[in-house]
Amino acid sequence: MPNLPNCPKCNSEYTYENGSLFVCPECGNEWTLKFETENSENKKIIKDANGNVLNDGDTVTVIKDLKVKGSSLVLKVGTKVKNIRLVDEDHNIDCKIDGFGAMKLKSEFVKKV
């Protein structure tokens, strides 16, 4: 019999698998371990220009004048970007900047505030 985890709610050892879920027959709790393993194994660490680790929701500052592709606008040094979202692409930061709208930035051109 495989070694199954104890119930996180009541700590019962009599858990069983039901498809992709673990079930506790004593308290009726259902949970999955897939979410926890995905976060710990597949999450890529993204760092700013100074080597600080970035997280979703952080506020960053632009450290270099950046030309906005497809327009004549320039994103100036010191522009504050709030509530960033990290993505696993070439430009690894998705954000909305006041006056510019939705943008994608590279983490090498920002620093964490």
PDB file as gemmi writes it, atoms N, CA and C in Angstrom:
CRYST1    1.000    1.000    1.000  90.00  90.00  90.00 P 1                      
ATOM      1  N   MET A   1       0.851  -1.181   0.000  1.00  0.00           N  
ATOM      2  CA  MET A   1       0.000   0.000   0.000  1.00  0.00           C  
ATOM      3  C   MET A   1       0.894   1.241   0.000  1.00  0.00           C  
ATOM      4  N   PRO A   2       0.612   2.202  -0.867  1.00  0.00           N  
ATOM      5  CA  PRO A   2       1.455   3.404  -0.922  1.00  0.00           C  
ATOM      6  C   PRO A   2       1.342   4.229   0.361  1.00  0.00           C  
ATOM      7  N   ASN A   3       2.384   4.978   0.641  1.00  0.00           N  
ATOM      8  CA  ASN A   3       2.414   5.825   1.825  1.00  0.00           C  
ATOM      9  C   ASN A   3       1.648   7.110   1.532  1.00  0.00           C  
ATOM     10  N   LEU A   4       0.437   7.225   2.033  1.00  0.00           N  
ATOM     11  CA  LEU A   4      -0.420   8.379   1.788  1.00  0.00           C  
ATOM     12  C   LEU A   4      -0.262   9.394   2.916  1.00  0.00           C  
ATOM     13  N   PRO A   5      -0.422  10.693   2.596  1.00  0.00           N  
ATOM     14  CA  PRO A   5      -0.279  11.715   3.644  1.00  0.00           C  
ATOM     15  C   PRO A   5      -1.461  11.696   4.610  1.00  0.00           C  
ATOM     16  N   ASN A   6      -1.199  12.128   5.848  1.00  0.00           N  
ATOM     17  CA  ASN A   6      -2.274  12.280   6.827  1.00  0.00           C  
ATOM     18  C   ASN A   6      -3.160  13.453   6.427  1.00  0.00           C  
ATOM     19  N   CYS A   7      -4.385  13.444   6.906  1.00  0.00           N  
ATOM     20  CA  CYS A   7      -5.325  14.520   6.621  1.00  0.00           C  
ATOM     21  C   CYS A   7      -4.810  15.828   7.238  1.00  0.00           C  
ATOM     22  N   PRO A   8      -4.745  16.916   6.460  1.00  0.00           N  
ATOM     23  CA  PRO A   8      -4.269  18.184   7.013  1.00  0.00           C  
ATOM     24  C   PRO A   8      -5.265  18.829   7.982  1.00  0.00           C  
ATOM     25  N   LYS A   9      -6.515  18.377   7.950  1.00  0.00           N  
ATOM     26  CA  LYS A   9      -7.533  18.973   8.811  1.00  0.00           C  
ATOM     27  C   LYS A   9      -7.611  18.287  10.178  1.00  0.00           C  
ATOM     28  N   CYS A  10      -7.692  16.944  10.189  1.00  0.00           N  
ATOM     29  CA  CYS A  10      -7.855  16.224  11.455  1.00  0.00           C  
ATOM     30  C   CYS A  10      -6.676  15.302  11.773  1.00  0.00           C  
ATOM     31  N   ASN A  11      -5.686  15.232  10.879  1.00  0.00           N  
ATOM     32  CA  ASN A  11      -4.471  14.433  11.038  1.00  0.00           C  
ATOM     33  C   ASN A  11      -4.759  12.925  11.072  1.00  0.00           C  
ATOM     34  N   SER A  12      -5.837  12.497  10.462  1.00  0.00           N  
ATOM     35  CA  SER A  12      -6.179  11.080  10.398  1.00  0.00           C  
ATOM     36  C   SER A  12      -5.225  10.363   9.453  1.00  0.00           C  
ATOM     37  N   GLU A  13      -4.873   9.131   9.807  1.00  0.00           N  
ATOM     38  CA  GLU A  13      -3.974   8.347   8.959  1.00  0.00           C  
ATOM     39  C   GLU A  13      -4.736   7.461   7.970  1.00  0.00           C  
ATOM     40  N   TYR A  14      -6.055   7.454   8.038  1.00  0.00           N  
ATOM     41  CA  TYR A  14      -6.876   6.583   7.205  1.00  0.00           C  
ATOM     42  C   TYR A  14      -7.337   7.265   5.913  1.00  0.00           C  
ATOM     43  N   THR A  15      -6.454   7.968   5.251  1.00  0.00           N  
ATOM     44  CA  THR A  15      -6.808   8.656   4.011  1.00  0.00           C  
ATOM     45  C   THR A  15      -6.722   7.695   2.830  1.00  0.00           C  
ATOM     46  N   TYR A  16      -7.404   8.047   1.750  1.00  0.00           N  
ATOM     47  CA  TYR A  16      -7.338   7.251   0.526  1.00  0.00           C  
ATOM     48  C   TYR A  16      -7.410   8.180  -0.682  1.00  0.00           C  
ATOM     49  N   GLU A  17      -6.991   7.644  -1.829  1.00  0.00           N  
ATOM     50  CA  GLU A  17      -7.010   8.420  -3.071  1.00  0.00           C  
ATOM     51  C   GLU A  17      -8.323   8.189  -3.800  1.00  0.00           C  
ATOM     52  N   ASN A  18      -8.851   9.278  -4.390  1.00  0.00           N  
ATOM     53  CA  ASN A  18     -10.037   9.200  -5.223  1.00  0.00           C  
ATOM     54  C   ASN A  18      -9.744  10.037  -6.466  1.00  0.00           C  
ATOM     55  N   GLY A  19      -9.202   9.404  -7.488  1.00  0.00           N  
ATOM     56  CA  GLY A  19      -8.767  10.137  -8.681  1.00  0.00           C  
ATOM     57  C   GLY A  19      -7.540  10.961  -8.349  1.00  0.00           C  
ATOM     58  N   SER A  20      -7.618  12.276  -8.528  1.00  0.00           N  
ATOM     59  CA  SER A  20      -6.485  13.155  -8.225  1.00  0.00           C  
ATOM     60  C   SER A  20      -6.590  13.756  -6.829  1.00  0.00           C  
ATOM     61  N   LEU A  21      -7.612  13.376  -6.066  1.00  0.00           N  
ATOM     62  CA  LEU A  21      -7.831  13.918  -4.723  1.00  0.00           C  
ATOM     63  C   LEU A  21      -7.475  12.898  -3.656  1.00  0.00           C  
ATOM     64  N   PHE A  22      -7.088  13.413  -2.495  1.00  0.00           N  
ATOM     65  CA  PHE A  22      -6.973  12.606  -1.293  1.00  0.00           C  
ATOM     66  C   PHE A  22      -8.213  12.883  -0.460  1.00  0.00           C  
ATOM     67  N   VAL A  23      -8.769  11.821   0.177  1.00  0.00           N  
ATOM     68  CA  VAL A  23     -10.010  11.948   0.927  1.00  0.00           C  
ATOM     69  C   VAL A  23      -9.798  11.381   2.323  1.00  0.00           C  
ATOM     70  N   CYS A  24     -10.346  12.082   3.324  1.00  0.00           N  
ATOM     71  CA  CYS A  24     -10.331  11.613   4.706  1.00  0.00           C  
ATOM     72  C   CYS A  24     -11.723  11.078   5.041  1.00  0.00           C  
ATOM     73  N   PRO A  25     -11.840   9.779   5.379  1.00  0.00           N  
ATOM     74  CA  PRO A  25     -13.164   9.229   5.701  1.00  0.00           C  
ATOM     75  C   PRO A  25     -13.701   9.678   7.060  1.00  0.00           C  
ATOM     76  N   GLU A  26     -12.824  10.183   7.924  1.00  0.00           N  
ATOM     77  CA  GLU A  26     -13.271  10.573   9.261  1.00  0.00           C  
ATOM     78  C   GLU A  26     -13.923  11.947   9.281  1.00  0.00           C  
ATOM     79  N   CYS A  27     -13.307  12.939   8.592  1.00  0.00           N  
ATOM     80  CA  CYS A  27     -13.886  14.293   8.635  1.00  0.00           C  
ATOM     81  C   CYS A  27     -14.465  14.724   7.281  1.00  0.00           C  
ATOM     82  N   GLY A  28     -14.227  13.929   6.212  1.00  0.00           N  
ATOM     83  CA  GLY A  28     -14.781  14.255   4.897  1.00  0.00           C  
ATOM     84  C   GLY A  28     -13.969  15.271   4.113  1.00  0.00           C  
ATOM     85  N   ASN A  29     -12.802  15.633   4.597  1.00  0.00           N  
ATOM     86  CA  ASN A  29     -11.953  16.612   3.912  1.00  0.00           C  
ATOM     87  C   ASN A  29     -11.390  16.028   2.621  1.00  0.00           C  
ATOM     88  N   GLU A  30     -11.361  16.826   1.558  1.00  0.00           N  
ATOM     89  CA  GLU A  30     -10.750  16.446   0.289  1.00  0.00           C  
ATOM     90  C   GLU A  30      -9.692  17.470  -0.065  1.00  0.00           C  
ATOM     91  N   TRP A  31      -8.521  17.025  -0.509  1.00  0.00           N  
ATOM     92  CA  TRP A  31      -7.446  17.945  -0.866  1.00  0.00           C  
ATOM     93  C   TRP A  31      -6.571  17.312  -1.922  1.00  0.00           C  
ATOM     94  N   THR A  32      -5.698  18.136  -2.502  1.00  0.00           N  
ATOM     95  CA  THR A  32      -4.764  17.675  -3.513  1.00  0.00           C  
ATOM     96  C   THR A  32      -3.369  18.174  -3.181  1.00  0.00           C  
ATOM     97  N   LEU A  33      -2.364  17.406  -3.513  1.00  0.00           N  
ATOM     98  CA  LEU A  33      -0.972  17.813  -3.304  1.00  0.00           C  
ATOM     99  C   LEU A  33      -0.362  18.355  -4.587  1.00  0.00           C  
ATOM    100  N   LYS A  34      -1.076  18.248  -5.698  1.00  0.00           N  
ATOM    101  CA  LYS A  34      -0.554  18.686  -6.998  1.00  0.00           C  
ATOM    102  C   LYS A  34      -0.202  20.166  -6.990  1.00  0.00           C  
ATOM    103  N   PHE A  35      -1.048  21.025  -6.412  1.00  0.00           N  
ATOM    104  CA  PHE A  35      -0.812  22.465  -6.394  1.00  0.00           C  
ATOM    105  C   PHE A  35       0.487  22.800  -5.670  1.00  0.00           C  
ATOM    106  N   GLU A  36       0.730  22.166  -4.538  1.00  0.00           N  
ATOM    107  CA  GLU A  36       1.932  22.435  -3.759  1.00  0.00           C  
ATOM    108  C   GLU A  36       3.188  22.019  -4.513  1.00  0.00           C  
ATOM    109  N   THR A  37       3.169  20.857  -5.188  1.00  0.00           N  
ATOM    110  CA  THR A  37       4.363  20.412  -5.898  1.00  0.00           C  
ATOM    111  C   THR A  37       4.614  21.252  -7.135  1.00  0.00           C  
ATOM    112  N   GLU A  38       3.574  21.741  -7.804  1.00  0.00           N  
ATOM    113  CA  GLU A  38       3.782  22.600  -8.968  1.00  0.00           C  
ATOM    114  C   GLU A  38       4.476  23.894  -8.567  1.00  0.00           C  
ATOM    115  N   ASN A  39       4.054  24.504  -7.470  1.00  0.00           N  
ATOM    116  CA  ASN A  39       4.669  25.752  -7.029  1.00  0.00           C  
ATOM    117  C   ASN A  39       6.120  25.561  -6.648  1.00  0.00           C  
ATOM    118  N   SER A  40       6.459  24.475  -5.975  1.00  0.00           N  
ATOM    119  CA  SER A  40       7.821  24.300  -5.502  1.00  0.00           C  
ATOM    120  C   SER A  40       8.764  23.843  -6.608  1.00  0.00           C  
ATOM    121  N   GLU A  41       8.287  23.084  -7.594  1.00  0.00           N  
ATOM    122  CA  GLU A  41       9.172  22.525  -8.613  1.00  0.00           C  
ATOM    123  C   GLU A  41       9.240  23.359  -9.883  1.00  0.00           C  
ATOM    124  N   ASN A  42       8.125  23.897 -10.356  1.00  0.00           N  
ATOM    125  CA  ASN A  42       8.076  24.513 -11.676  1.00  0.00           C  
ATOM    126  C   ASN A  42       8.212  26.021 -11.681  1.00  0.00           C  
ATOM    127  N   LYS A  43       8.257  26.657 -10.537  1.00  0.00           N  
ATOM    128  CA  LYS A  43       8.297  28.103 -10.498  1.00  0.00           C  
ATOM    129  C   LYS A  43       9.713  28.602 -10.785  1.00  0.00           C  
ATOM    130  N   LYS A  44       9.844  29.414 -11.804  1.00  0.00           N  
ATOM    131  CA  LYS A  44      11.132  29.975 -12.177  1.00  0.00           C  
ATOM    132  C   LYS A  44      11.393  31.224 -11.341  1.00  0.00           C  
ATOM    133  N   ILE A  45      12.604  31.366 -10.837  1.00  0.00           N  
ATOM    134  CA  ILE A  45      12.963  32.530 -10.032  1.00  0.00           C  
ATOM    135  C   ILE A  45      13.379  33.658 -10.965  1.00  0.00           C  
ATOM    136  N   ILE A  46      12.714  34.806 -10.825  1.00  0.00           N  
ATOM    137  CA  ILE A  46      13.005  35.980 -11.661  1.00  0.00           C  
ATOM    138  C   ILE A  46      13.584  37.055 -10.768  1.00  0.00           C  
ATOM    139  N   LYS A  47      14.735  37.601 -11.197  1.00  0.00           N  
ATOM    140  CA  LYS A  47      15.430  38.620 -10.405  1.00  0.00           C  
ATOM    141  C   LYS A  47      15.485  39.935 -11.160  1.00  0.00           C  
ATOM    142  N   ASP A  48      15.555  41.044 -10.391  1.00  0.00           N  
ATOM    143  CA  ASP A  48      15.670  42.373 -11.005  1.00  0.00           C  
ATOM    144  C   ASP A  48      17.124  42.667 -11.348  1.00  0.00           C  
ATOM    145  N   ALA A  49      17.417  43.895 -11.768  1.00  0.00           N  
ATOM    146  CA  ALA A  49      18.760  44.277 -12.194  1.00  0.00           C  
ATOM    147  C   ALA A  49      19.775  44.191 -11.053  1.00  0.00           C  
ATOM    148  N   ASN A  50      19.322  44.315  -9.808  1.00  0.00           N  
ATOM    149  CA  ASN A  50      20.217  44.254  -8.655  1.00  0.00           C  
ATOM    150  C   ASN A  50      20.318  42.866  -8.041  1.00  0.00           C  
ATOM    151  N   GLY A  51      19.610  41.903  -8.585  1.00  0.00           N  
ATOM    152  CA  GLY A  51      19.656  40.540  -8.074  1.00  0.00           C  
ATOM    153  C   GLY A  51      18.614  40.222  -7.025  1.00  0.00           C  
ATOM    154  N   ASN A  52      17.673  41.130  -6.780  1.00  0.00           N  
ATOM    155  CA  ASN A  52      16.591  40.867  -5.822  1.00  0.00           C  
ATOM    156  C   ASN A  52      15.528  39.996  -6.481  1.00  0.00           C  
ATOM    157  N   VAL A  53      14.992  39.037  -5.743  1.00  0.00           N  
ATOM    158  CA  VAL A  53      13.958  38.143  -6.263  1.00  0.00           C  
ATOM    159  C   VAL A  53      12.646  38.903  -6.367  1.00  0.00           C  
ATOM    160  N   LEU A  54      11.997  38.816  -7.531  1.00  0.00           N  
ATOM    161  CA  LEU A  54      10.707  39.474  -7.757  1.00  0.00           C  
ATOM    162  C   LEU A  54       9.567  38.498  -7.527  1.00  0.00           C  
ATOM    163  N   ASN A  55       8.449  39.013  -7.033  1.00  0.00           N  
ATOM    164  CA  ASN A  55       7.235  38.225  -6.804  1.00  0.00           C  
ATOM    165  C   ASN A  55       6.051  38.939  -7.429  1.00  0.00           C  
ATOM    166  N   ASP A  56       4.980  38.180  -7.685  1.00  0.00           N  
ATOM    167  CA  ASP A  56       3.747  38.798  -8.174  1.00  0.00           C  
ATOM    168  C   ASP A  56       3.273  39.845  -7.177  1.00  0.00           C  
ATOM    169  N   GLY A  57       2.842  41.008  -7.691  1.00  0.00           N  
ATOM    170  CA  GLY A  57       2.315  42.064  -6.841  1.00  0.00           C  
ATOM    171  C   GLY A  57       3.354  43.060  -6.361  1.00  0.00           C  
ATOM    172  N   ASP A  58       4.625  42.838  -6.670  1.00  0.00           N  
ATOM    173  CA  ASP A  58       5.674  43.773  -6.256  1.00  0.00           C  
ATOM    174  C   ASP A  58       5.569  45.093  -7.003  1.00  0.00           C  
ATOM    175  N   THR A  59       6.217  46.117  -6.453  1.00  0.00           N  
ATOM    176  CA  THR A  59       6.351  47.406  -7.111  1.00  0.00           C  
ATOM    177  C   THR A  59       7.805  47.553  -7.531  1.00  0.00           C  
ATOM    178  N   VAL A  60       8.018  47.957  -8.784  1.00  0.00           N  
ATOM    179  CA  VAL A  60       9.368  48.124  -9.315  1.00  0.00           C  
ATOM    180  C   VAL A  60       9.510  49.496  -9.947  1.00  0.00           C  
ATOM    181  N   THR A  61      10.765  49.895 -10.184  1.00  0.00           N  
ATOM    182  CA  THR A  61      11.077  51.159 -10.830  1.00  0.00           C  
ATOM    183  C   THR A  61      11.922  50.883 -12.063  1.00  0.00           C  
ATOM    184  N   VAL A  62      11.650  51.590 -13.155  1.00  0.00           N  
ATOM    185  CA  VAL A  62      12.416  51.437 -14.393  1.00  0.00           C  
ATOM    186  C   VAL A  62      13.776  52.113 -14.207  1.00  0.00           C  
ATOM    187  N   ILE A  63      14.873  51.439 -14.612  1.00  0.00           N  
ATOM    188  CA  ILE A  63      16.212  51.977 -14.402  1.00  0.00           C  
ATOM    189  C   ILE A  63      16.857  52.533 -15.670  1.00  0.00           C  
ATOM    190  N   LYS A  64      16.145  52.487 -16.795  1.00  0.00           N  
ATOM    191  CA  LYS A  64      16.689  52.942 -18.073  1.00  0.00           C  
ATOM    192  C   LYS A  64      15.552  53.457 -18.931  1.00  0.00           C  
ATOM    193  N   ASP A  65      15.810  54.513 -19.723  1.00  0.00           N  
ATOM    194  CA  ASP A  65      14.790  54.966 -20.672  1.00  0.00           C  
ATOM    195  C   ASP A  65      14.511  53.844 -21.664  1.00  0.00           C  
ATOM    196  N   LEU A  66      13.242  53.497 -21.817  1.00  0.00           N  
ATOM    197  CA  LEU A  66      12.847  52.407 -22.710  1.00  0.00           C  
ATOM    198  C   LEU A  66      11.900  52.925 -23.779  1.00  0.00           C  
ATOM    199  N   LYS A  67      12.225  52.679 -25.040  1.00  0.00           N  
ATOM    200  CA  LYS A  67      11.328  53.040 -26.128  1.00  0.00           C  
ATOM    201  C   LYS A  67      10.178  52.049 -26.155  1.00  0.00           C  
ATOM    202  N   VAL A  68       8.958  52.564 -26.329  1.00  0.00           N  
ATOM    203  CA  VAL A  68       7.778  51.710 -26.406  1.00  0.00           C  
ATOM    204  C   VAL A  68       7.607  51.282 -27.852  1.00  0.00           C  
ATOM    205  N   LYS A  69       7.657  49.982 -28.077  1.00  0.00           N  
ATOM    206  CA  LYS A  69       7.582  49.429 -29.428  1.00  0.00           C  
ATOM    207  C   LYS A  69       6.245  49.783 -30.081  1.00  0.00           C  
ATOM    208  N   GLY A  70       6.283  50.296 -31.290  1.00  0.00           N  
ATOM    209  CA  GLY A  70       5.070  50.619 -32.026  1.00  0.00           C  
ATOM    210  C   GLY A  70       4.548  52.017 -31.780  1.00  0.00           C  
ATOM    211  N   SER A  71       5.279  52.836 -31.031  1.00  0.00           N  
ATOM    212  CA  SER A  71       4.846  54.216 -30.803  1.00  0.00           C  
ATOM    213  C   SER A  71       6.081  55.089 -30.601  1.00  0.00           C  
ATOM    214  N   SER A  72       5.847  56.393 -30.482  1.00  0.00           N  
ATOM    215  CA  SER A  72       6.960  57.316 -30.282  1.00  0.00           C  
ATOM    216  C   SER A  72       7.172  57.637 -28.796  1.00  0.00           C  
ATOM    217  N   LEU A  73       6.452  56.941 -27.927  1.00  0.00           N  
ATOM    218  CA  LEU A  73       6.559  57.187 -26.494  1.00  0.00           C  
ATOM    219  C   LEU A  73       7.833  56.561 -25.907  1.00  0.00           C  
ATOM    220  N   VAL A  74       8.326  57.173 -24.833  1.00  0.00           N  
ATOM    221  CA  VAL A  74       9.485  56.649 -24.121  1.00  0.00           C  
ATOM    222  C   VAL A  74       9.115  56.500 -22.650  1.00  0.00           C  
ATOM    223  N   LEU A  75       9.412  55.337 -22.088  1.00  0.00           N  
ATOM    224  CA  LEU A  75       9.202  55.081 -20.672  1.00  0.00           C  
ATOM    225  C   LEU A  75      10.442  55.581 -19.942  1.00  0.00           C  
ATOM    226  N   LYS A  76      10.284  56.637 -19.140  1.00  0.00           N  
ATOM    227  CA  LYS A  76      11.418  57.335 -18.521  1.00  0.00           C  
ATOM    228  C   LYS A  76      11.981  56.590 -17.313  1.00  0.00           C  
ATOM    229  N   VAL A  77      13.248  56.874 -17.017  1.00  0.00           N  
ATOM    230  CA  VAL A  77      13.904  56.350 -15.817  1.00  0.00           C  
ATOM    231  C   VAL A  77      13.130  56.809 -14.590  1.00  0.00           C  
ATOM    232  N   GLY A  78      12.946  55.918 -13.622  1.00  0.00           N  
ATOM    233  CA  GLY A  78      12.258  56.272 -12.391  1.00  0.00           C  
ATOM    234  C   GLY A  78      10.762  56.051 -12.420  1.00  0.00           C  
ATOM    235  N   THR A  79      10.222  55.619 -13.562  1.00  0.00           N  
ATOM    236  CA  THR A  79       8.784  55.335 -13.635  1.00  0.00           C  
ATOM    237  C   THR A  79       8.462  54.172 -12.709  1.00  0.00           C  
ATOM    238  N   LYS A  80       7.497  54.377 -11.834  1.00  0.00           N  
ATOM    239  CA  LYS A  80       7.110  53.365 -10.864  1.00  0.00           C  
ATOM    240  C   LYS A  80       6.033  52.476 -11.470  1.00  0.00           C  
ATOM    241  N   VAL A  81       6.228  51.172 -11.365  1.00  0.00           N  
ATOM    242  CA  VAL A  81       5.281  50.185 -11.885  1.00  0.00           C  
ATOM    243  C   VAL A  81       4.771  49.372 -10.705  1.00  0.00           C  
ATOM    244  N   LYS A  82       3.459  49.451 -10.449  1.00  0.00           N  
ATOM    245  CA  LYS A  82       2.863  48.765  -9.300  1.00  0.00           C  
ATOM    246  C   LYS A  82       2.185  47.476  -9.730  1.00  0.00           C  
ATOM    247  N   ASN A  83       2.143  46.540  -8.808  1.00  0.00           N  
ATOM    248  CA  ASN A  83       1.380  45.305  -8.980  1.00  0.00           C  
ATOM    249  C   ASN A  83       1.770  44.534 -10.234  1.00  0.00           C  
ATOM    250  N   ILE A  84       3.046  44.144 -10.332  1.00  0.00           N  
ATOM    251  CA  ILE A  84       3.515  43.394 -11.498  1.00  0.00           C  
ATOM    252  C   ILE A  84       3.029  41.952 -11.438  1.00  0.00           C  
ATOM    253  N   ARG A  85       3.013  41.314 -12.595  1.00  0.00           N  
ATOM    254  CA  ARG A  85       2.674  39.897 -12.693  1.00  0.00           C  
ATOM    255  C   ARG A  85       3.786  39.214 -13.461  1.00  0.00           C  
ATOM    256  N   LEU A  86       4.361  38.166 -12.899  1.00  0.00           N  
ATOM    257  CA  LEU A  86       5.471  37.462 -13.534  1.00  0.00           C  
ATOM    258  C   LEU A  86       4.945  36.393 -14.477  1.00  0.00           C  
ATOM    259  N   VAL A  87       5.568  36.311 -15.650  1.00  0.00           N  
ATOM    260  CA  VAL A  87       5.210  35.311 -16.648  1.00  0.00           C  
ATOM    261  C   VAL A  87       6.482  34.637 -17.145  1.00  0.00           C  
ATOM    262  N   ASP A  88       6.342  33.461 -17.722  1.00  0.00           N  
ATOM    263  CA  ASP A  88       7.498  32.712 -18.211  1.00  0.00           C  
ATOM    264  C   ASP A  88       7.625  32.894 -19.722  1.00  0.00           C  
ATOM    265  N   GLU A  89       8.049  34.090 -20.122  1.00  0.00           N  
ATOM    266  CA  GLU A  89       8.241  34.437 -21.529  1.00  0.00           C  
ATOM    267  C   GLU A  89       9.528  35.221 -21.665  1.00  0.00           C  
ATOM    268  N   ASP A  90       9.821  35.728 -22.863  1.00  0.00           N  
ATOM    269  CA  ASP A  90      11.004  36.545 -23.089  1.00  0.00           C  
ATOM    270  C   ASP A  90      10.939  37.823 -22.257  1.00  0.00           C  
ATOM    271  N   HIS A  91       9.829  38.537 -22.334  1.00  0.00           N  
ATOM    272  CA  HIS A  91       9.576  39.687 -21.466  1.00  0.00           C  
ATOM    273  C   HIS A  91       8.822  39.124 -20.272  1.00  0.00           C  
ATOM    274  N   ASN A  92       9.490  39.003 -19.125  1.00  0.00           N  
ATOM    275  CA  ASN A  92       8.930  38.220 -18.029  1.00  0.00           C  
ATOM    276  C   ASN A  92       8.108  38.998 -17.012  1.00  0.00           C  
ATOM    277  N   ILE A  93       7.750  40.255 -17.297  1.00  0.00           N  
ATOM    278  CA  ILE A  93       6.881  41.031 -16.411  1.00  0.00           C  
ATOM    279  C   ILE A  93       5.710  41.586 -17.214  1.00  0.00           C  
ATOM    280  N   ASP A  94       4.493  41.276 -16.778  1.00  0.00           N  
ATOM    281  CA  ASP A  94       3.283  41.888 -17.329  1.00  0.00           C  
ATOM    282  C   ASP A  94       2.825  42.939 -16.338  1.00  0.00           C  
ATOM    283  N   CYS A  95       2.421  44.115 -16.840  1.00  0.00           N  
ATOM    284  CA  CYS A  95       1.999  45.173 -15.927  1.00  0.00           C  
ATOM    285  C   CYS A  95       1.138  46.191 -16.670  1.00  0.00           C  
ATOM    286  N   LYS A  96       0.540  47.086 -15.901  1.00  0.00           N  
ATOM    287  CA  LYS A  96      -0.167  48.239 -16.452  1.00  0.00           C  
ATOM    288  C   LYS A  96       0.522  49.471 -15.907  1.00  0.00           C  
ATOM    289  N   ILE A  97       0.860  50.393 -16.800  1.00  0.00           N  
ATOM    290  CA  ILE A  97       1.546  51.615 -16.400  1.00  0.00           C  
ATOM    291  C   ILE A  97       0.631  52.786 -16.715  1.00  0.00           C  
ATOM    292  N   ASP A  98       0.441  53.662 -15.719  1.00  0.00           N  
ATOM    293  CA  ASP A  98      -0.414  54.835 -15.909  1.00  0.00           C  
ATOM    294  C   ASP A  98       0.122  55.669 -17.068  1.00  0.00           C  
ATOM    295  N   GLY A  99      -0.741  56.020 -18.003  1.00  0.00           N  
ATOM    296  CA  GLY A  99      -0.362  56.811 -19.162  1.00  0.00           C  
ATOM    297  C   GLY A  99       0.129  55.987 -20.339  1.00  0.00           C  
ATOM    298  N   PHE A 100       0.426  54.699 -20.129  1.00  0.00           N  
ATOM    299  CA  PHE A 100       0.916  53.836 -21.206  1.00  0.00           C  
ATOM    300  C   PHE A 100       0.002  52.652 -21.462  1.00  0.00           C  
ATOM    301  N   GLY A 101      -0.620  52.117 -20.408  1.00  0.00           N  
ATOM    302  CA  GLY A 101      -1.487  50.956 -20.548  1.00  0.00           C  
ATOM    303  C   GLY A 101      -0.753  49.661 -20.249  1.00  0.00           C  
ATOM    304  N   ALA A 102      -1.251  48.564 -20.800  1.00  0.00           N  
ATOM    305  CA  ALA A 102      -0.662  47.243 -20.570  1.00  0.00           C  
ATOM    306  C   ALA A 102       0.671  47.138 -21.290  1.00  0.00           C  
ATOM    307  N   MET A 103       1.674  46.618 -20.594  1.00  0.00           N  
ATOM    308  CA  MET A 103       3.018  46.494 -21.164  1.00  0.00           C  
ATOM    309  C   MET A 103       3.666  45.210 -20.690  1.00  0.00           C  
ATOM    310  N   LYS A 104       4.691  44.816 -21.420  1.00  0.00           N  
ATOM    311  CA  LYS A 104       5.555  43.713 -21.030  1.00  0.00           C  
ATOM    312  C   LYS A 104       6.956  44.285 -20.877  1.00  0.00           C  
ATOM    313  N   LEU A 105       7.609  43.947 -19.757  1.00  0.00           N  
ATOM    314  CA  LEU A 105       8.952  44.451 -19.496  1.00  0.00           C  
ATOM    315  C   LEU A 105       9.899  43.282 -19.226  1.00  0.00           C  
ATOM    316  N   LYS A 106      11.176  43.540 -19.430  1.00  0.00           N  
ATOM    317  CA  LYS A 106      12.198  42.560 -19.039  1.00  0.00           C  
ATOM    318  C   LYS A 106      12.682  42.927 -17.641  1.00  0.00           C  
ATOM    319  N   SER A 107      12.907  41.911 -16.832  1.00  0.00           N  
ATOM    320  CA  SER A 107      13.297  42.146 -15.443  1.00  0.00           C  
ATOM    321  C   SER A 107      14.670  42.795 -15.326  1.00  0.00           C  
ATOM    322  N   GLU A 108      15.493  42.719 -16.336  1.00  0.00           N  
ATOM    323  CA  GLU A 108      16.827  43.331 -16.281  1.00  0.00           C  
ATOM    324  C   GLU A 108      16.787  44.855 -16.350  1.00  0.00           C  
ATOM    325  N   PHE A 109      15.644  45.442 -16.667  1.00  0.00           N  
ATOM    326  CA  PHE A 109      15.516  46.890 -16.766  1.00  0.00           C  
ATOM    327  C   PHE A 109      14.718  47.505 -15.620  1.00  0.00           C  
ATOM    328  N   VAL A 110      14.485  46.750 -14.564  1.00  0.00           N  
ATOM    329  CA  VAL A 110      13.751  47.266 -13.412  1.00  0.00           C  
ATOM    330  C   VAL A 110      14.493  46.929 -12.120  1.00  0.00           C  
ATOM    331  N   LYS A 111      14.171  47.686 -11.065  1.00  0.00           N  
ATOM    332  CA  LYS A 111      14.677  47.348  -9.730  1.00  0.00           C  
ATOM    333  C   LYS A 111      13.511  47.370  -8.757  1.00  0.00           C  
ATOM    334  N   LYS A 112      13.578  46.503  -7.778  1.00  0.00           N  
ATOM    335  CA  LYS A 112      12.517  46.367  -6.788  1.00  0.00           C  
ATOM    336  C   LYS A 112      12.547  47.552  -5.843  1.00  0.00           C  
ATOM    337  N   VAL A 113      11.355  48.061  -5.512  1.00  0.00           N  
ATOM    338  CA  VAL A 113      11.264  49.204  -4.601  1.00  0.00           C  
ATOM    339  C   VAL A 113      11.184  48.700  -3.180  1.00  0.00           C  
TER     340      VAL A 113                                                      
END                                                                             
